[in-house]
Structures are given as structure tokens and as C-alpha cells.
Amino acid sequence: MPIDRLTVPPLDHALRAPLQERLDHKTKPVGALGRLEELALQLGLIQDTLRPRLVRPHVLVCAGDHGAAKAGISAYPQEVTWQMVENFLAGGAAINVLARRAGLELVVADAGVNHDFGPRPGLIDAKVALGTANYLDGAAMTTAQCATAMERGASVVESLSKQGVNALGFGEMGIGNTAAASLITHCLTGLALDACVGRGTGLDDAGLKRKRELLARAVAAWADRRDTPLEVLARFGGFEIAMLAGAMIAAAHARMVLLIDGFIVTSALLVAQRLQPAVLEYCVFAHRSDEAAHRFQLEHLKARPLLDLGLRLGEGTGVALAYPLVASACAMLEEMASFESAGVSSRE
């Protein structure tokens, strides 16, 4: 379905008072479970019920290559993207380990990796092209390619929704995608470009200096620059970022709980939020990344992350670590006794 036909309605807050009353009558002082209570209330509002449930939670990891990666904006060669996809499919990456531990199902999508995987169990073929063009020379994607990537993200979510999935985390893989996320963040938030550019996969001081120079050149080369979300995404984004943005809009449209990972995933959310502002109400922010500009992204979106562990891996690893907190909030609301049912005296 075309993205412009998907709308994300604001949450209906009619159940806020009944949900709060249910929380307040649990066997605890009012508010004593802090953020867990806020999460439980958010889950109830998203699902429009006093008894929210998390059904078949998944993490969607989208992978894509960036033409600019060959210009030296990353410490790793482009081939690492497809090699890491193979690692995901073999079950050996960090996200595989953490997702298994958290009880999350993992689905991997090839949005535009510069490699021919062929038909593979566990891999969704959503490839738009063999990587984007080099945004140092022009737009990374055509308008049509950008729309295709977003629509394929939406289609994946539609399929998951039909399977009963109602909670979806987002992860990514793509050498060079912290640079793309930096450019998107600069254009859509107004943060100075140098402040948006971090070390990514581990650049040394010389590498960081070169990365900043290249990205400044990319911005300067956009003569007819227009900071509208789709134009920014097409100019600097990756197919995996575009796919994530479309998937987020479709997930909120389907009233899923959206679990947001780190810097690159949040850059996709910046696009989705500009297109459908209410998408933020469906988001749970898993963690604060060690990538410096992620803190500013979160402040820009007025978001409070659940964890701050110094992570900078991506893949959806923050989502997998934070998900047990979300599940605990849901379980607390459903399973914890009330003062009345437990025969415990409440506060006068």
C-alpha cells in the first residue's frame, strides 16, 4: 500500500483514567513502580483496552548498502554488510543472542544490500537495488526508489500484523549508515552538522575528521536543498532507513507497539514522525545510544529512553535488552493483585 494512504491516528485517551485507576489499586503505593506504570498505561492506550497483551513480538532488522561507504566514511569495508546478514541468518550475531534471550522473533529484510543472497530461509527479499548511489555526487535514491523502499517496509509489517504480531522492534545493518543518519538528523532537526557526526563503527581522529569533511561536502553539493522529509531521505538515506520509516508508519497504523533502537533507527523515525506526527505516541524508546547525536534526537522528539548502557552496535540490540521491561509492565497490569482481591488494607 502506498505510504501516503496510511494514516496514524492520535491515541484516544478515553481509557486513561480507568487505566490509571486500575494501576493505582494494585498492591503498592501509588506510582511506586515508576516507569513500568507509565509503560503499562501507554500499552493500554495503544491497544485501547484495560488488559493489553503482547502477542508474538518481533524485531525487524533491515539491511542496505550505501554508495558513499566506498569514499571512506566508515572504518569497515562495505562487504561487512552482507557478511553480517549472513551472520544474522546463521544465528550468531548479538541481536540473535539477545532476541532469543528476550523471547523476540527476529526477521531480517534485504532492503538493498550490494550482494546476491538468492532465496534464503529467514531472509525477506525486499531489495530495491544493489545499494544506493553516492550522495557525494547526487541523490542517494530516486524519488521512486525511496517510495518503493518505504512501501516494502509497510508490506512486511502488514504481513506480520496478519500473523497477529502487535509489538515490533526495529534494527538495521548497513556500513556507512551512521553517516546517512547524521545527514538526516542535521537536515530534519537543525543540529549543526559536526555535532551530528560521530565515530560510527570506531573511526579514529583522522577518520572522524575525514567523515565530517565528506559530509559537509555532501550538504554543500545539494544546490536546491529542501529540508522536507522525503527529499532529505531520498538525498542522503539508505534503502534500509527508508524501509524502516515506512515500516514504522504501517506499524503505528496497525496499532502495534513500536520499539525504537538507537541512532540510525531514530533517524528513520525522524522521517516517519514528520510525515505522521502521531506515530510518536506508539513508540517506546529502548535506550540512549553512545552515538553523541542520539541524545539530541531524543531531546528533539521529547523522548525518554528506558536504558542507557553505552551501546553503539545497532542491529536492534537495545530493543532486545529493553523488551523485558515492556513485557514486565504488561504482566504487572494483568497479573498483580489489587488491594481488594488480595485482602490487603489500602491507604486511608
C-alpha positions in Angstrom: 0.0 0.0 0.0 1.3 3.5 -0.8 2.6 5.2 2.3 0.6 8.3 1.7 -2.6 6.3 2.1 -1.6 5.1 5.5 -2.6 7.4 8.4 -1.7 7.2 12.0 -4.5 8.5 14.3 -3.6 10.1 17.6 -4.4 7.8 20.6 -7.8 8.0 22.1 -7.2 8.9 25.8 -10.7 8.0 27.0 -9.2 5.0 28.8 -6.5 6.9 30.5 -8.5 7.5 33.8 -9.7 3.8 34.0 -6.2 2.5 33.3 -4.7 4.8 35.9 -7.4 3.7 38.5 -6.5 0.1 37.8 -2.8 0.8 38.3 -3.5 2.8 41.5 -5.4 -0.1 43.1 -2.6 -2.6 42.7 -1.0 -3.7 45.9 1.6 -1.0 46.1 1.8 2.7 46.9 0.5 4.9 44.1 3.2 5.4 41.4 5.7 3.1 43.2 6.6 1.2 40.0 7.6 4.4 38.2 8.2 4.0 34.5 6.7 0.5 34.5 3.3 2.1 35.3 3.8 4.7 32.5 4.6 1.8 30.1 1.5 -0.2 31.2 -0.7 2.9 30.7 0.8 3.5 27.2 0.3 -0.1 26.2 -3.4 0.1 27.2 -3.9 3.3 25.2 -2.2 1.9 22.1 -4.3 -1.3 22.2 -7.4 0.6 23.5 -8.0 -1.9 26.3 -7.7 -2.2 30.1 -6.0 -5.6 29.5 -3.2 -5.1 27.0 -1.3 -8.2 25.7 1.9 -8.5 23.8 1.5 -11.1 21.0 4.4 -12.6 19.0 6.8 -9.7 19.5 9.3 -9.3 16.7 12.4 -7.4 15.8 12.7 -6.3 12.1 16.3 -5.8 11.0 16.6 -4.1 7.6 19.9 -4.1 5.8 21.2 -2.0 3.0 24.4 -0.6 1.5 25.4 3.0 0.9 27.3 4.2 -2.2 29.2 6.8 -0.1 30.7 4.0 2.0 33.3 3.4 -0.7 34.5 7.0 -0.1 35.9 6.2 3.3 33.2 7.3 5.7 33.4 4.1 7.7 36.1 2.2 9.4 34.8 -1.1 7.8 34.6 -2.1 4.2 31.2 -2.3 2.5 31.4 -6.1 2.3 30.7 -6.3 6.1 27.0 -5.6 5.4 26.3 -8.8 3.5 28.7 -10.7 5.8 26.7 -9.6 8.8 23.4 -10.5 7.2 24.8 -14.0 6.8 25.7 -13.9 10.5 22.1 -12.9 11.3 20.8 -15.8 9.2 23.2 -18.2 10.9 22.0 -17.0 14.4 25.4 -15.8 15.6 25.1 -12.0 15.9 24.4 -10.1 19.0 20.8 -9.4 18.0 20.3 -13.2 17.6 21.6 -13.9 21.1 19.7 -11.1 22.8 16.5 -11.6 20.9 16.4 -15.3 21.8 17.0 -14.4 25.5 14.2 -11.8 25.4 11.7 -14.1 23.6 11.6 -12.0 20.5 11.3 -13.4 17.0 13.8 -12.0 14.5 13.0 -11.2 10.9 15.7 -9.9 8.5 15.0 -7.9 5.3 17.4 -7.2 2.5 16.3 -3.7 1.5 19.3 -3.0 -0.7 22.5 -4.9 0.1 25.2 -5.0 -2.6 25.1 -8.8 -2.7 23.0 -11.5 -4.3 21.8 -13.8 -1.5 19.4 -15.8 -3.6 16.3 -17.3 -1.9 17.2 -17.9 1.7 15.1 -19.2 4.7 14.7 -16.4 7.1 15.5 -13.6 4.7 12.9 -11.3 3.2 13.9 -10.2 -0.3 12.8 -6.5 -0.4 15.8 -5.4 -2.4 15.3 -2.1 -4.3 18.8 -2.0 -5.8 22.4 -3.2 -5.1 23.0 -0.3 -2.7 22.3 3.4 -3.0 24.1 5.9 -5.2 26.9 8.0 -3.7 25.3 11.1 -2.2 28.6 12.9 -2.6 27.8 13.1 -6.3 24.0 13.5 -6.1 20.9 11.9 -4.6 21.3 8.5 -2.9 17.9 7.4 -4.2 15.4 8.4 -6.8 12.0 9.5 -5.6 10.6 6.2 -6.9 13.3 4.1 -5.2 12.6 5.9 -1.9 8.9 5.3 -2.2 9.4 1.6 -3.1 11.6 1.0 -0.1 9.1 2.6 2.2 6.2 0.6 0.7 8.1 -2.6 1.1 8.7 -1.9 4.7 4.9 -1.3 5.1 4.2 -4.6 3.3 6.4 -6.5 5.7 4.5 -5.0 8.6 1.2 -5.7 7.0 2.2 -9.4 6.7 3.3 -9.5 10.4 0.1 -7.9 11.5 -1.9 -10.5 9.7 0.0 -13.1 11.7 -1.1 -11.5 15.0 2.1 -9.6 15.8 1.3 -6.5 17.9 4.7 -5.4 19.1 7.6 -4.7 16.7 11.1 -3.6 17.4 13.3 -2.0 14.7 17.0 -2.7 13.9 19.4 -2.1 11.0 22.6 -3.1 9.3 24.5 -1.1 6.7 28.1 0.0 6.6 28.0 3.8 6.3 24.6 4.3 7.8 25.7 6.4 10.7 26.8 8.9 8.2 23.4 8.8 6.4 21.7 9.2 9.8 23.9 12.2 10.7 22.9 13.9 7.5 19.2 13.2 8.0 19.4 14.4 11.6 21.1 17.6 10.6 18.5 18.4 7.9 15.4 17.5 9.9 16.4 18.9 13.4 18.7 21.8 12.6 21.5 20.5 14.8 24.9 21.6 13.5 26.4 19.0 11.1 29.6 18.5 13.1 27.5 17.8 16.2 25.6 15.1 14.3 28.7 13.3 13.1 30.2 10.6 15.4 32.7 7.9 15.2 30.2 5.3 14.0 31.9 1.9 13.9 35.0 3.2 15.6 36.8 5.8 13.5 40.0 7.3 14.9 40.5 11.1 15.0 41.7 11.2 11.4 38.8 9.1 10.2 36.3 11.3 12.1 37.8 14.5 10.5 37.6 12.9 7.1 34.0 11.8 7.7 33.0 15.4 8.7 34.7 16.9 5.7 32.9 14.4 3.3 29.5 15.0 4.9 30.0 18.8 4.8 30.8 18.4 1.1 27.7 16.3 0.6 25.5 19.0 2.1 27.2 21.8 0.2 26.7 19.9 -3.1 22.9 19.9 -2.7 22.3 23.2 -4.5 18.5 23.1 -4.4 18.3 21.8 -0.8 14.8 21.5 0.6 14.5 20.0 4.1 11.3 18.2 3.6 11.4 14.6 5.0 11.0 12.6 1.8 13.5 14.8 -0.1 16.1 14.5 2.7 15.5 10.8 2.9 16.0 10.3 -0.9 19.0 12.6 -1.0 21.0 11.1 1.9 19.2 8.0 3.2 19.7 4.3 2.7 17.2 1.7 1.5 17.2 0.2 5.0 16.4 3.6 6.6 13.6 4.2 4.1 12.2 0.7 4.7 12.3 1.3 8.4 10.4 4.6 8.1 7.7 3.0 6.0 7.5 0.1 8.4 7.1 2.4 11.4 4.2 4.2 9.8 2.5 0.9 8.9 3.1 -0.5 12.4 1.5 2.5 14.1 -1.4 2.4 11.6 -1.9 -1.2 12.7 -1.8 -0.1 16.4 1.4 -2.0 17.2 3.7 -1.1 20.0 6.9 0.3 18.3 10.2 -0.4 20.0 12.8 2.1 18.8 16.5 1.3 18.9 19.4 3.7 18.5 20.8 6.5 16.3 20.1 5.1 12.8 16.6 3.7 13.7 15.8 7.1 15.3 16.8 8.9 12.1 14.2 6.8 10.3 11.7 7.8 13.0 12.5 11.5 12.3 11.2 11.0 8.8 8.2 9.0 9.9 7.3 11.5 12.6 7.4 14.4 10.1 5.1 12.5 7.8 2.7 11.2 10.6 3.3 13.1 13.8 1.1 10.8 15.9 3.5 7.9 15.3 5.4 9.0 18.4 2.5 8.1 20.7 3.1 4.4 19.7 6.8 4.5 20.4 8.8 3.0 23.3 12.4 4.3 23.2 14.6 1.4 24.2 17.8 3.1 25.0 20.1 6.1 24.6 23.0 5.3 22.3 26.6 6.2 22.9 26.5 7.9 19.5 26.5 11.6 20.6 23.8 12.9 18.3 21.3 10.3 19.5 20.9 12.3 22.7 19.9 15.3 20.7 17.5 13.2 18.5 15.7 12.0 21.7 15.6 15.6 23.1 14.2 16.8 19.8 11.4 14.2 19.9 10.9 14.7 23.7 11.5 11.0 24.2 12.7 9.3 27.4 14.7 6.1 26.8 14.4 3.2 29.1 18.1 2.3 29.2 21.5 4.0 29.0 24.1 1.3 28.6 26.6 3.0 26.3 25.5 0.8 23.3 26.5 1.7 19.8 26.1 -1.5 17.9 22.7 -1.1 16.2 21.0 -4.3 14.9 18.1 -3.7 17.3 20.2 -4.8 20.3 18.8 -2.1 22.5 15.3 -3.2 21.7 16.1 -6.7 22.8 17.5 -5.6 26.1 14.6 -3.2 26.8 11.8 -5.5 25.8 11.7 -7.4 29.1 10.8 -4.2 30.8 7.9 -3.7 28.4 6.7 -7.2 29.0 7.0 -6.7 32.7 4.8 -3.6 32.6 2.2 -5.6 30.7 2.4 -8.5 33.1 2.2 -6.2 36.1 -1.1 -4.7 34.9 -2.7 -8.1 34.2 -1.3 -10.3 37.0 -0.7 -8.1 40.0 -3.4 -8.3 42.7 -5.5 -5.3 43.7 -5.9 -4.4 47.4 -9.4 -5.7 47.3 -8.6 -9.0 45.6 -5.7 -9.7 47.9 -7.4 -8.6 51.1 -4.7 -6.1 51.8 -5.6 -2.8 53.5 -5.1 0.2 51.3 -4.0 3.6 52.4 -6.7 5.6 54.3 
